[in-house]
């Protein structure tokens, strides 16, 4: 009798196994097994597996545990599938992940099913101006779990009177899986109460991202940028944003007083006193919530800098060397995947001739501030090597 029960039990197991095999063959034959599959592994967590590739796996989980998850090497189709699953936009063009403004918004019903809403930023790129904030934003926006507002909103400096609802409407639609960010380099230096406003209006836990470059070269780049802006149609819009610039016809006349002293009240110079502004942000946010990207490393070792930033933001590891290529003409890294594009050259360089003596004076002026900044942030910036 016992032997008979044993035989029936084994037969049952064989039938169940055979059923699973048969179901797999049926699904595989109709093509479902050849596509990207999503398997639920618990609340708030999902794993994407590609058929016939056991080494290919990447995870999207609750952000509190995302720091140890990762994305594998993707082709464009895989990337778009993941990107569209994480958002409320239909991404059919390989170029569309670069800007949600070129994508198609999903119907109301589908957006609601996914928990659609416009969320306030969970991190903000606050500066420094002319150090590469634009390029950094473009690259970050390619990460499947990150969404950028695009452009510069200037809410906390020029549009605060319009209210938080106005600000919220400028955000992209996202799921809870994605981090939303905006970038406005003016926030770093002006107005002085931006840290308090962000702490109150966004969250005490909002993360702050900086990209910092040689302050002397930054000042030169800023000077020529402001001259160009004020001579163009953009100057009318720029005039709405409060500033403390003094611009003469040359850089030297702009930063040097007749007495031979530096005009360090000029915003061209003041912006580069990084430690002064960082200390103001530290009054509201702890060091663990402020991350400074090294602009020189961003130009020479972009993968390492992007991976450091991923860890700080606690998003799944995504960026690797295959996503970028070095452009020998512009001497900066360009995007290779999922689309090939080169943002404007990373700034912070002296592309035009400026009196060398003035550059040396500026370098000496900034030196002690740079030294204290490195100690404060516990980071040796490559542009701050003592000579």
Secondary structure, DSSP 8 states (H G I E B T S, - for coil): -HHHHHHHHHHHHHHHHHHHHHHHHHHHHTTGGGS-EEEE-STT-EEEE-TT-TT-EEEE--GGGGGG-B-----HHHHHHHHHHTBSEE--STTGGG-GGGSEE--HHHHHHTT-EE---SEEEEE-TTSSHHHHHHHHTTSTTEEE--S---HHHHSGGG-HHHHHHTS-EE-TTSEEEEE-GGGGTSSTTHHHHHHHHT-TT-EEEEEE--HHHHHHHHHHHHHHHHTSTHHHHHTTS-------SSHHHHHB-TTS-B-TTSHHHHTT-HHHHHHHHHTTS-GGGEEEEEHHHHHH-HHHHHHHHHHHHT--B---GGGEEEETTTTEEEE-SSS-B--S----S--S---HHHHHHHHHHHHHHHHHHHHHHT---GGG---
